[in-house]
Amino acid sequence: MTHALAVAAWQRVQEQDFVEQNGRRAGTADVHPPAVLTPPAGEGGLPNDWLRVARLSGTGSVLLPGAARMLGITVLKGQVRLGATSASRGRSMVVPACLGAATLELSEAHAIVSSVA
């Protein structure tokens, strides 16, 4: 959040295109096969030293890489399943760091994966 506040062009906040000039959009999520994990902090994204964010979308299996920190998954559409645990639209789940890499099953899903850096 501190980074976002530091780089926003506050002198332009009243201008019509303020959001378009200061934000990034990942585009529409494709909920059809295959399932993919897309890190928006990559090329063309918004690098951040404190937060890691990625998008899950599609239908099928996708590997969630192991992380040094707990991950949160917020489901915006469809369903995401990890073993016997699942979350559907409007719900979230936590993936503990000790789990390591794990396979997620997506069903017409659009979800956000996030953690602290």
C-alpha atoms as an extended CHARMM CRD file, in Angstrom:
* protein
*
       117  EXT
         1         1  MET       CA              0.0000000000        0.0000000000        0.0000000000  PROA      1               0.0000000000
         2         2  THR       CA              2.8220000000        2.3860000000        0.8140000000  PROA      2               0.0000000000
         3         3  HSD       CA              4.2670000000        1.8730000000       -2.6750000000  PROA      3               0.0000000000
         4         4  ALA       CA              0.8950000000        2.6030000000       -4.3120000000  PROA      4               0.0000000000
         5         5  LEU       CA              0.5530000000        5.7990000000       -2.3310000000  PROA      5               0.0000000000
         6         6  ALA       CA              4.0860000000        6.8630000000       -3.1970000000  PROA      6               0.0000000000
         7         7  VAL       CA              3.7800000000        6.4110000000       -6.9560000000  PROA      7               0.0000000000
         8         8  ALA       CA              0.2330000000        7.7440000000       -7.5170000000  PROA      8               0.0000000000
         9         9  ALA       CA              0.0820000000       11.0600000000       -9.3630000000  PROA      9               0.0000000000
        10        10  TRP       CA             -2.0090000000       12.8330000000       -6.7140000000  PROA      10              0.0000000000
        11        11  GLN       CA             -1.7860000000       16.1950000000       -8.4720000000  PROA      11              0.0000000000
        12        12  ARG       CA             -3.9380000000       14.6240000000      -11.2290000000  PROA      12              0.0000000000
        13        13  VAL       CA             -6.6060000000       13.0330000000       -8.9950000000  PROA      13              0.0000000000
        14        14  GLN       CA             -9.3650000000       15.3070000000      -10.3160000000  PROA      14              0.0000000000
        15        15  GLU       CA             -8.6540000000       14.4730000000      -13.9580000000  PROA      15              0.0000000000
        16        16  GLN       CA            -11.0180000000       12.1690000000      -15.8680000000  PROA      16              0.0000000000
        17        17  ASP       CA             -8.3780000000        9.5370000000      -16.7260000000  PROA      17              0.0000000000
        18        18  PHE       CA             -6.7130000000        9.3250000000      -13.2770000000  PROA      18              0.0000000000
        19        19  VAL       CA             -7.5650000000        5.6390000000      -12.6910000000  PROA      19              0.0000000000
        20        20  GLU       CA             -6.6170000000        4.5880000000      -16.2300000000  PROA      20              0.0000000000
        21        21  GLN       CA             -3.2520000000        6.3260000000      -15.9620000000  PROA      21              0.0000000000
        22        22  ASN       CA             -2.3900000000        4.9540000000      -12.4930000000  PROA      22              0.0000000000
        23        23  GLY       CA             -3.8120000000        1.4370000000      -12.5500000000  PROA      23              0.0000000000
        24        24  ARG       CA             -3.1870000000       -1.8420000000      -14.3290000000  PROA      24              0.0000000000
        25        25  ARG       CA             -5.8860000000       -4.2500000000      -15.4580000000  PROA      25              0.0000000000
        26        26  ALA       CA             -5.2580000000       -7.9460000000      -15.9720000000  PROA      26              0.0000000000
        27        27  GLY       CA             -8.0820000000       -8.2670000000      -18.5080000000  PROA      27              0.0000000000
        28        28  THR       CA            -11.0180000000      -10.6400000000      -18.4240000000  PROA      28              0.0000000000
        29        29  ALA       CA            -10.3330000000      -14.0030000000      -16.8100000000  PROA      29              0.0000000000
        30        30  ASP       CA            -10.9300000000      -17.0000000000      -19.0880000000  PROA      30              0.0000000000
        31        31  VAL       CA            -12.7460000000      -19.6070000000      -16.9790000000  PROA      31              0.0000000000
        32        32  HSD       CA            -12.5060000000      -22.3100000000      -19.6470000000  PROA      32              0.0000000000
        33        33  PRO       CA             -9.7190000000      -24.9150000000      -19.8410000000  PROA      33              0.0000000000
        34        34  PRO       CA             -6.8610000000      -24.8690000000      -19.1970000000  PROA      34              0.0000000000
        35        35  ALA       CA             -6.3930000000      -23.7240000000      -15.6260000000  PROA      35              0.0000000000
        36        36  VAL       CA             -3.5820000000      -21.1670000000      -15.2910000000  PROA      36              0.0000000000
        37        37  LEU       CA             -1.7550000000      -19.2570000000      -12.5720000000  PROA      37              0.0000000000
        38        38  THR       CA             -0.7720000000      -15.7880000000      -13.7950000000  PROA      38              0.0000000000
        39        39  PRO       CA              1.3820000000      -13.4960000000      -11.6420000000  PROA      39              0.0000000000
        40        40  PRO       CA              0.4110000000       -9.9080000000      -12.5530000000  PROA      40              0.0000000000
        41        41  ALA       CA              3.5540000000       -8.6170000000      -10.8360000000  PROA      41              0.0000000000
        42        42  GLY       CA              5.5470000000       -9.9050000000      -13.8090000000  PROA      42              0.0000000000
        43        43  GLU       CA              6.2640000000       -8.1410000000      -17.0720000000  PROA      43              0.0000000000
        44        44  GLY       CA              4.0010000000       -5.1120000000      -17.4620000000  PROA      44              0.0000000000
        45        45  GLY       CA              2.6320000000       -5.5210000000      -13.9390000000  PROA      45              0.0000000000
        46        46  LEU       CA              3.1060000000       -3.6040000000      -10.7340000000  PROA      46              0.0000000000
        47        47  PRO       CA              6.1700000000       -4.7570000000       -8.7720000000  PROA      47              0.0000000000
        48        48  ASN       CA              5.7760000000       -4.6100000000       -5.0230000000  PROA      48              0.0000000000
        49        49  ASP       CA              8.3080000000       -5.3250000000       -2.2800000000  PROA      49              0.0000000000
        50        50  TRP       CA              5.6530000000       -6.1790000000        0.3370000000  PROA      50              0.0000000000
        51        51  LEU       CA              2.9020000000       -8.0840000000       -1.4360000000  PROA      51              0.0000000000
        52        52  ARG       CA              2.7180000000      -11.0150000000       -3.8460000000  PROA      52              0.0000000000
        53        53  VAL       CA             -0.4090000000      -11.3490000000       -5.9750000000  PROA      53              0.0000000000
        54        54  ALA       CA             -1.3440000000      -13.7810000000       -8.7460000000  PROA      54              0.0000000000
        55        55  ARG       CA             -4.5060000000      -14.7130000000      -10.6050000000  PROA      55              0.0000000000
        56        56  LEU       CA             -5.9660000000      -18.1870000000      -10.9580000000  PROA      56              0.0000000000
        57        57  SER       CA             -8.3450000000      -18.7730000000      -13.8410000000  PROA      57              0.0000000000
        58        58  GLY       CA             -9.7790000000      -21.5640000000      -15.9340000000  PROA      58              0.0000000000
        59        59  THR       CA            -10.9100000000      -25.1360000000      -15.4790000000  PROA      59              0.0000000000
        60        60  GLY       CA             -8.6800000000      -28.0940000000      -14.6360000000  PROA      60              0.0000000000
        61        61  SER       CA             -5.5590000000      -28.7160000000      -12.5410000000  PROA      61              0.0000000000
        62        62  VAL       CA             -2.8790000000      -26.1270000000      -11.8520000000  PROA      62              0.0000000000
        63        63  LEU       CA              0.2470000000      -26.3420000000       -9.6960000000  PROA      63              0.0000000000
        64        64  LEU       CA              0.4530000000      -23.7910000000       -6.9050000000  PROA      64              0.0000000000
        65        65  PRO       CA              4.1960000000      -23.4100000000       -6.1790000000  PROA      65              0.0000000000
        66        66  GLY       CA              5.4070000000      -23.7180000000       -2.6210000000  PROA      66              0.0000000000
        67        67  ALA       CA              5.7190000000      -20.4130000000       -0.7740000000  PROA      67              0.0000000000
        68        68  ALA       CA              7.7330000000      -19.1740000000        2.1770000000  PROA      68              0.0000000000
        69        69  ARG       CA              4.5750000000      -17.5810000000        3.6220000000  PROA      69              0.0000000000
        70        70  MET       CA              0.9400000000      -18.5270000000        4.0720000000  PROA      70              0.0000000000
        71        71  LEU       CA             -1.1610000000      -17.8850000000        0.9440000000  PROA      71              0.0000000000
        72        72  GLY       CA             -4.7080000000      -16.5950000000        0.8080000000  PROA      72              0.0000000000
        73        73  ILE       CA             -7.0060000000      -17.5350000000       -2.0790000000  PROA      73              0.0000000000
        74        74  THR       CA            -10.1230000000      -15.4330000000       -2.6730000000  PROA      74              0.0000000000
        75        75  VAL       CA            -12.5700000000      -16.8910000000       -5.1800000000  PROA      75              0.0000000000
        76        76  LEU       CA            -14.3220000000      -14.3560000000       -7.4020000000  PROA      76              0.0000000000
        77        77  LYS       CA            -16.0870000000      -16.8510000000       -9.6690000000  PROA      77              0.0000000000
        78        78  GLY       CA            -16.5010000000      -20.6160000000       -9.8960000000  PROA      78              0.0000000000
        79        79  GLN       CA            -14.8020000000      -23.0000000000       -7.4860000000  PROA      79              0.0000000000
        80        80  VAL       CA            -11.2530000000      -23.7690000000       -6.3100000000  PROA      80              0.0000000000
        81        81  ARG       CA            -10.4900000000      -27.0790000000       -4.5780000000  PROA      81              0.0000000000
        82        82  LEU       CA             -7.3790000000      -28.1450000000       -2.6590000000  PROA      82              0.0000000000
        83        83  GLY       CA             -7.7260000000      -31.7650000000       -1.5610000000  PROA      83              0.0000000000
        84        84  ALA       CA            -10.9510000000      -32.0620000000        0.4470000000  PROA      84              0.0000000000
        85        85  THR       CA            -11.2000000000      -28.2800000000        0.9670000000  PROA      85              0.0000000000
        86        86  SER       CA            -12.9820000000      -26.0750000000       -1.5210000000  PROA      86              0.0000000000
        87        87  ALA       CA            -14.1110000000      -22.4830000000       -1.8220000000  PROA      87              0.0000000000
        88        88  SER       CA            -16.6160000000      -20.9960000000       -4.2380000000  PROA      88              0.0000000000
        89        89  ARG       CA            -17.5620000000      -17.4650000000       -5.2600000000  PROA      89              0.0000000000
        90        90  GLY       CA            -17.3120000000      -14.9980000000       -2.3690000000  PROA      90              0.0000000000
        91        91  ARG       CA            -15.2960000000      -17.3720000000       -0.1600000000  PROA      91              0.0000000000
        92        92  SER       CA            -11.6200000000      -17.6170000000        0.7340000000  PROA      92              0.0000000000
        93        93  MET       CA             -9.2010000000      -20.3010000000        1.8450000000  PROA      93              0.0000000000
        94        94  VAL       CA             -5.7560000000      -20.3060000000        3.3990000000  PROA      94              0.0000000000
        95        95  VAL       CA             -2.8610000000      -22.4400000000        2.1800000000  PROA      95              0.0000000000
        96        96  PRO       CA             -0.2010000000      -22.9120000000        4.8910000000  PROA      96              0.0000000000
        97        97  ALA       CA              3.4350000000      -22.4270000000        3.8670000000  PROA      97              0.0000000000
        98        98  CYS       CA              4.3350000000      -25.8430000000        5.3030000000  PROA      98              0.0000000000
        99        99  LEU       CA              2.1930000000      -27.5170000000        2.6090000000  PROA      99              0.0000000000
       100       100  GLY       CA              4.7390000000      -26.7610000000       -0.0950000000  PROA      100             0.0000000000
       101       101  ALA       CA              3.7080000000      -27.0620000000       -3.7380000000  PROA      101             0.0000000000
       102       102  ALA       CA              0.1280000000      -28.2450000000       -4.2010000000  PROA      102             0.0000000000
       103       103  THR       CA             -2.2440000000      -29.0470000000       -7.0390000000  PROA      103             0.0000000000
       104       104  LEU       CA             -5.4280000000      -27.0040000000       -7.1800000000  PROA      104             0.0000000000
       105       105  GLU       CA             -8.5340000000      -28.0740000000       -9.0840000000  PROA      105             0.0000000000
       106       106  LEU       CA            -10.3720000000      -25.1810000000      -10.7120000000  PROA      106             0.0000000000
       107       107  SER       CA            -13.9220000000      -25.2970000000      -12.0100000000  PROA      107             0.0000000000
       108       108  GLU       CA            -14.8240000000      -22.2800000000      -14.1750000000  PROA      108             0.0000000000
       109       109  ALA       CA            -12.7860000000      -20.2960000000      -11.6690000000  PROA      109             0.0000000000
       110       110  HSD       CA            -11.4110000000      -16.8110000000      -11.3010000000  PROA      110             0.0000000000
       111       111  ALA       CA             -9.5140000000      -16.2810000000       -8.0410000000  PROA      111             0.0000000000
       112       112  ILE       CA             -6.7820000000      -14.1460000000       -6.5050000000  PROA      112             0.0000000000
       113       113  VAL       CA             -3.7970000000      -15.6750000000       -4.6660000000  PROA      113             0.0000000000
       114       114  SER       CA             -1.9790000000      -13.3220000000       -2.3120000000  PROA      114             0.0000000000
       115       115  SER       CA              0.6110000000      -13.2640000000        0.4430000000  PROA      115             0.0000000000
       116       116  VAL       CA              3.0280000000      -10.9270000000        2.1170000000  PROA      116             0.0000000000
       117       117  ALA       CA              6.5170000000      -10.9660000000        0.6060000000  PROA      117             0.0000000000
